[in-house]
């Protein structure tokens, strides 16, 4: 067994695809419209779905925003250098929620950025 994908509902699919590809460096793996259901799905990730977990962006036609709620936490992405990745995200127009530095009560280096729909993305330094 393995996790296949995490689904996020987005208010502007093009804007979200741009964020995940240009700011986080993912690739658009596939995209399909479902006219009878009035939605579009886009799958993005760092490698083929056959051996990588990916993000599924769901755009419900005509819905431009969602309330995230208090139960949702964040998506975590492993990076080589959190300080550099955070600076690069900011330089590409990404919104930094928490600057790079040690996590609360720990030593792991993390930062948080935000996607266009307000979902937090944690950048975590590669271990080892």
C-alpha positions, 0 to 999 in steps of 0.5 A: 500500500502507498499514498497516491495523492492529496487532493486540494480544491482550488479557485483558479486552476491556471494560477495554482498550476503556475504556483506548483510548477514555478514556485515549487518546481513540480511538473504537470503530469496530467490534466483532464476536464469532466464537462458532465461533472463541471470540474477539471482535475490536474495532477502535479508532482516531482516524478511519475505517479507510478512511484511518487505521491502527487498533488491533485488539484480539483477545480469545480467550474464557477467556484473561485474560493474555498474555506480551508477550515481548522482541521487542515494542516499543511503539505510538506515538501523536502528540500536540500536547503530550506533557507535557499528554497524559501528565498527562491520561493519569495523571489518567484512571488511566493508568500512566506508565512514563516521564515526558515529556521529551527522548528519549535522545540526542535532542530529540524530546519523548516519554513512555511509558504502559502499557495494561491488558495491559502494552503500552507506548504512546509519546506523541510530540510533533507536529513542526512 
